[in-house]
């Protein structure tokens, strides 16, 4: 009977070891710099391109408008300071 319990413990330890190995592999994959960069790029693309590949104008237009406003502000300030 002690041998059966010992076998059960060995099996349970093996299952836990396999789950831990999977978890460690997932953590290594998540912390890989290339994967972090890829996820960041995918998130950025997701903000500006929808699932069908079409541009999201509701996001693009305010960004372009804000950029143009900043550039115009810099140009005006530079002209005023001359």
Order of alpha helices (4+ residues) and beta strands (2+ residues): alpha-alpha-alpha
